[in-house]
Amino acid sequence: MRVFSWLVSFILLLAVVAFAIGNRDMATLSFWPFDLQATMPLAFLVLGILFLGIFIGGFFVFLGSLRCRIEACRLRREIESLRIKLAEKQVDSLAVHAVLEKCSPLRRLFSLKFNCKKP
């Protein structure tokens, strides 16, 4: 899988280099409300806009997943508190079983009402 990933990356890099070599003509970028202009090769302009779009898209994906990450963190804390409560209940359950072992067979049914000990 790693070799496949490197191969695809290399092919994409070759395509970007071929695009940059094929589009060396100068293009002028004007910023409308201001009197600003930038002249650069067409390949830089297109690739710059492409990378800017990828960055902005990644930022919005991150913002969208932020709510899920916060919820996952809250749920992890809740799970940990429930594990602690479960461990406490299991300790209590072991104490009840220890009391039941000391009781006679007839009183096991009523072990919560009586504090019986083995004679």
C-alpha positions as CSV (number, residue, x, y, z in Angstrom):
1,M,0.0,0.0,0.0
2,R,2.9,2.4,0.8
3,V,4.5,1.7,-2.6
4,F,1.1,2.5,-4.3
5,S,0.8,5.7,-2.4
6,W,4.4,6.8,-3.4
7,L,3.7,5.9,-7.0
8,V,0.5,7.9,-7.1
9,S,2.2,10.9,-5.5
10,F,5.1,10.7,-8.0
11,I,2.7,10.6,-10.9
12,L,0.8,13.6,-9.5
13,L,4.1,15.5,-9.1
14,L,5.1,14.7,-12.7
15,A,1.7,16.1,-13.8
16,V,2.1,19.3,-11.8
17,V,5.6,19.8,-13.2
18,A,4.4,19.2,-16.8
19,F,1.6,21.6,-16.2
20,A,4.0,24.3,-14.9
21,I,6.3,23.8,-17.9
22,G,3.5,24.0,-20.4
23,N,1.9,27.1,-18.9
24,R,4.8,29.6,-18.5
25,D,2.9,32.5,-20.1
26,M,2.4,35.5,-17.9
27,A,-1.0,36.3,-16.5
28,T,-2.2,39.4,-14.7
29,L,-4.4,39.0,-11.6
30,S,-6.3,42.2,-10.7
31,F,-7.9,42.8,-7.3
32,W,-11.1,44.7,-8.3
33,P,-12.0,47.0,-5.5
34,F,-8.4,48.0,-5.1
35,D,-5.9,49.2,-7.7
36,L,-3.7,46.2,-7.2
37,Q,-2.3,43.9,-9.9
38,A,0.0,40.9,-9.8
39,T,1.7,39.5,-12.9
40,M,2.9,35.9,-12.6
41,P,3.2,32.8,-14.7
42,L,-0.2,31.2,-15.3
43,A,0.9,27.9,-13.7
44,F,1.8,29.6,-10.4
45,L,-1.6,31.4,-10.5
46,V,-3.6,28.2,-11.1
47,L,-1.6,26.1,-8.7
48,G,-1.7,28.8,-6.0
49,I,-5.5,29.0,-6.3
50,L,-5.7,25.2,-6.2
51,F,-3.6,25.0,-3.0
52,L,-5.5,27.9,-1.5
53,G,-8.8,26.0,-2.1
54,I,-7.4,22.8,-0.6
55,F,-6.3,24.7,2.5
56,I,-9.6,26.5,2.9
57,G,-11.5,23.2,2.3
58,G,-9.4,21.4,4.9
59,F,-10.0,24.2,7.4
60,F,-13.8,23.9,7.0
61,V,-13.6,20.1,7.3
62,F,-11.6,20.6,10.5
63,L,-14.3,23.0,11.8
64,G,-17.0,20.5,10.9
65,S,-15.2,17.7,12.8
66,L,-14.5,19.8,15.8
67,R,-18.0,19.3,17.2
68,C,-17.6,15.5,16.8
69,R,-14.2,15.6,18.5
70,I,-15.6,17.6,21.5
71,E,-18.5,15.1,21.8
72,A,-16.1,12.2,21.7
73,C,-14.0,13.8,24.4
74,R,-17.1,14.3,26.6
75,L,-18.2,10.7,26.0
76,R,-14.7,9.4,26.9
77,R,-14.9,11.3,30.3
78,E,-18.4,9.9,30.9
79,I,-17.2,6.3,30.1
80,E,-14.3,6.7,32.6
81,S,-16.7,8.0,35.3
82,L,-19.0,5.0,34.6
83,R,-16.1,2.6,34.8
84,I,-15.2,4.0,38.2
85,K,-18.8,3.7,39.4
86,L,-19.0,0.1,38.1
87,A,-15.8,-0.8,39.9
88,E,-17.3,0.6,43.2
89,K,-20.5,-1.4,42.6
90,Q,-18.4,-4.5,42.0
91,V,-16.6,-4.0,45.3
92,D,-20.0,-3.6,47.0
93,S,-21.2,-6.8,45.3
94,L,-18.2,-8.7,46.5
95,A,-18.9,-7.5,50.1
96,V,-22.5,-8.8,49.7
97,H,-21.3,-12.1,48.4
98,A,-19.0,-12.4,51.4
99,V,-21.9,-11.8,53.7
100,L,-24.0,-14.4,51.8
101,E,-21.3,-17.0,52.2
102,K,-21.4,-16.6,56.0
103,C,-25.2,-17.0,56.1
104,S,-27.1,-20.3,56.4
105,P,-28.9,-21.5,53.3
106,L,-32.3,-20.6,54.5
107,R,-31.3,-17.1,55.5
108,R,-29.6,-16.4,52.2
109,L,-32.9,-15.3,50.8
110,F,-33.2,-12.7,53.5
111,S,-29.5,-11.8,53.7
112,L,-30.2,-8.1,53.1
113,K,-32.5,-8.0,56.2
114,F,-30.3,-10.0,58.5
115,N,-26.7,-9.7,59.4
116,C,-26.1,-13.4,59.9
117,K,-22.9,-15.2,60.7
118,K,-22.0,-18.8,60.3
119,P,-22.3,-20.6,63.7
